[in-house]
Amino acid sequence: MSHSNPVHEGIDRTYARFVRELPADLAAIAHDLPHRLGLTPNPGTPWSRVFNNGAVLGLPMLLFADPSRMPPEIARTAAAAHLFAIIGAFAHDRIDDGQVVVGLRERAIIDRLDRARDAALAPLRALAPSFIRDFAWAERMTSESVAEERATAAGQEPATLERYLAVAWKKQGLAFPAALAAAAAGLPAEAQLLVEAVVAGAALGLQYRDDVVDWEDDLAQGFAWAPAVFASASTAPASAATLAARLHASGGLVRMLGMSSAAFGSAANAAAALGAEALATWAREQAELTAELARREAASPGFAVGWERERKARRERQQALAVAAA
């Protein structure tokens, strides 16, 4: 997806509206929140340029782009609720994990993001009173995923594939409420199930792939699922090189990439059935890219990690050039 497309423009426009409503002493800090959260080394980078995939922050914009299928006001409300939820989730996660230290003003902005998220969801819930998977539900899922991952990392629970899959799903909790509430408010039951399938497929596709390409960085921070599930031959500490060799021998990374590709494929099929062609195209491209990544990893161990590091470096160079040109 190009950084000049409507989804990226929508992300920045929605966040700019949030910033304009802040007190002056918070607005400048909020404008630079991606940098302050350590998500980019480049100050002034807008949210649309933080991630490689616009679907991370703009999934409802892609899902509900067709005004003949979803009332535009519902689509815009869902887009705002999702954007604020995901930004807030990244903020809370990085702060809670000790990856970044922030001050009181940043915390005040994050608190306002959480409130803006809930305020945006409220009119959708009013249109669908029976809807129960709100942000309170999502936060419970997230909290459970954190507790279960920490228990596994501490050796209190076994690191099985089944446990990984359960934790990975719960980590996606905050990706669901905005899209599902909009679907409940504006679409028939069959379409609502398709929306859920799209969200789950896209979110898990990204999660599984991230857990492959970032496994060395995750391990350096204390715990990584890939070696825990596929390369822990004993309880004795092992070097990253030893774990990498075990992962290659087990085929664990290739298997996880295959899971990611399949999840993206499911999202593509559901999006196509919904008539969300841009999203279906994106998900198909991600499925094909990840399948190729699996093939390259199988042939050349370590390829996936190197691919991600090169991609990150390229993205950060692009961010720097965009900020300089602004």
N, C-alpha and C positions, 0 to 999 in steps of 0.2 A: 504493500500500500504506500502510495506517495504521501509525503508530509503535507502536500497542498490539497489533499482530498477533503470532501465535506465532513468526514468523521473527525479528522484532526482539527479542522476549523471549529467543529461543534464542541470538541473537548475544550479548546482554549476559550471559546466564547462563553461556555457555561461556567468555567472556572473564573473567568474575568468578572462575570456578574457577581459571583460569590465574593470576590476580592473587593469590588466596589461597595459592597454593603458593610465592610469591616471598618472599625475606627481607623483613623489615619496612622496611628502608631503600630497597627498590626498589618496594614495593607502592604507596605513595602516588604515586610518579612514574608507574608503569604505569597507575594509575587515570586519570591525566590525559594519557595518551600522545597522543590525537588533537590536543589543543591544543599539546603540546610539539613535535609534528611539523608544526605549521602548517596542519593540515587544518580547523581551526575557530578563530575568534577567541575563542571562549567556553570558558574553563576549566570542567572538570567535565562536558563533553559526552560522553555514552556513545557507543560505536561505532555503535549502532543509529541514531543521529541524525546521523551524519557525512555520509552519502551520501543522495541522493534515492531510490535504488533498493535495496531489501533484497537483491536478487539479487547485488549486488556482493560482499557478505560472506557471504550466506546461500544461495548457489545450491544446494548439496546438500540443505539443509533443505527447499527447495521441490521439488527433483527427487524426493526419496525420502520424501515426507511420508506416503505410504500404507503402513502397516505390513504390509498383506497382500501387497504387492509387493516390499518390501525389509525384511529383518530390522532391527528398530529399533536394535540395537547397532551394526550396520554403518553405518546412517544417521547415528547420533550421532558415530561415529568419523570418518566422512568430513566431517561438518560442522565438527568441531574442526580437522581437518587443513587444510581449505580456509580457515577463518577465520584461523588462525595464518599460513598461507602468504600470504594477500592483505594482511593487516596488515603482515607483514614486507616484502612487496614494495613497498608504499607507503613504508615507512620507508627502505628501502635506496635507492629511487629518489629521494626528496626529499633525502636526505643526499648521495648521489653527484652529484646535479645542482647542489648548493650552494644549494638552496632553503631549507634550514634547517640550523642548526648545533646539535648536541647534545653533551651531556657523556658521561662514561664510564658513568654509571648508565643513561642511555637506551640506550647501545650494549650494555650488559650485558642489558637487557631484550630488545632486539631479537635478541641472540644466543640468549637463552632461548626466544624465540618460534620461531626457526628450529629449535631442538632439539625443542621441543614439537610442531612441525609434522611433523618426521621420525618422532618417537615415535608420533604418532597414525596415521601412514600404515603403520607397520611391521606391525600385525596384519592389515591389509587385504592387504598384499603377501604375508603368510604364507598367506592364504587363496587367493591367486592367484599362485603362484610364477612364472608366465610373464610377469607384468606388468612392462613395462620403462619405461613413461613415468612415472617417479617424479620427485621434486623435483630430483634431480641433472640429469635430462634437461631439466626445465623451466628450471633455472638456465642451462643451456647455451643454450637458445633465447633466454632473456632477454638473455644476454651478447651473442649474435650480433645481436639486434635493436638493442642499444645501439651496437655497433661499426658496423653497417651504416647506422644513422641518422646517426651522427657523420661517417662517410665521405661521406654525401650532403650533410650540412650544410656540410662543408669543401670541397665541390666536387670531391671525388676520385671520386665516382660520380654518374651522371646521376639526376636526380629524376624518375623515370618512375612512371606509375600502377602498373605491374607491380612495381616495387621497393617502392613504398608498401604494396601489398597483402601482399607477402612479409614486410616488416618488421612490419606490423600484426598478422599472424598469429603471428609469433614472440613478439610482446609478450604474447600471451595464454598463454604456456607454463604459468605458475603456476596458471591457472584449471582446468587439465585433471587433474592427478594424483589429487586426492582423489575427484572424481566418477567418473573412469574406473576407479580401483582398487576403489571400492565396487561399480561395475557388474560388473567382472570377478569380484569375490568373490561377488556375490549375484544376478546376472541372466544370462539366456541370451544367446548371441552377438548375436542380432538386436536385442535391447534395448540391448546395449552400444553398438552403432552409433548407435542413437537418442540415447543419452546423450551421445555425442561430438558429434552434430549439435546438440543443445540447447546444450551448453557453447560450441561454436564460434559458433553463431548469436547467443547472448546476449552473449558477450564481444566479438565483432566489431561487433555492433550498437551497443554502448556506445562502443567505440573509434572507429568512423567518425564517430559523432555528436559525441563529445567533440572530435575533431580539426577539426570544423566550428565548434562553438560557442566553442571556446577558441583559435581560430587567432590572434587578435590578441595574447592573453596569451602564447601559445607563441612567437610571433615576437619579442615583447619580450624573451623569455628567450634568444633566439638563433636559433631555427629553427622553422618550421611547415610541415607537409607540404602543406596546401591551396594556399598561394600558390606553393610550390616546384614543385608538379606542374602547377597550372592557370593560374598568373599570372606566371610568370617569362619575360617576353618578351625580356629581355636580361640580361646579367650585371651591369649597372649597378644600384647600390642604388636602391630605390624606396620612397616613403613608404607608410605603412599605407593612406592614402586612395587612392593610385594602385593599390596591390595590390587593394584592395577593389573598385575600378572594374573592374580586369582580371578578378577572380574573377566578378563579376556578368556581364561580357560573355562569359566562357567558359562560364558555367553550372556551374563547378566545385563550388561549395558545394552547389548543388541536386543535382548528380550524387552527391556523397558522402552526402548525406542520403537519397537514393534507395537507395544501397547499404546504408545503415544500416537503413532500413525493411525491405528485402528480407531482410537477415540476421535481424532480429527475427521476420519472418514464417516463415523456415525453422525458427527455434527454437520458435515456437508450434506448427507442424505436428508437429515431432518430439516435443514435450512432450505434445501431445494423443494421439499414437500410444502414448506411454508410460503414459497415464492420469494424468499430472501436471497436473491441471486448473487448479490455482491458478497454476502456472508458465506454462501455455499462455495463460491469460487475461492475465497480466502481459505476456507477450511480444507478444500481439496488441495490447494497449493501447499498448505502446511502438512497434510498427509503425505504428499509426494516428496516434499523436502525431507521430512523425517524418515521416510522409508529409505531414501538415498543416504541419509546420514547413518542409518543402521547398516547399510551395505558397506559404507566406507569404514565404519567402526570395526566391522567384522574383518575387513581386509587389512586395516591399519590401526591397531590398538592405540587409543589416545586421540584419535582423530576428532571425536565429538567434543572433547574438552578444548582442543586447539581451535576448532571451528568457532566455538562460543567466545573464546578469548579474542580471536581476530574480529569477530562480529562486534563485540563490545568496544574494542579499540576504534573500529571504523565508525561506530555510532557516536562515540565521544568526539572524534575528529569532526564529524558532521555537525554536532551540537556546537562546538567551538566556532566553526565557520559561520553557522547560522546566527549565533549571538553577535559575532563580530560584524556581520552584515546588517544587523537590525538597527 
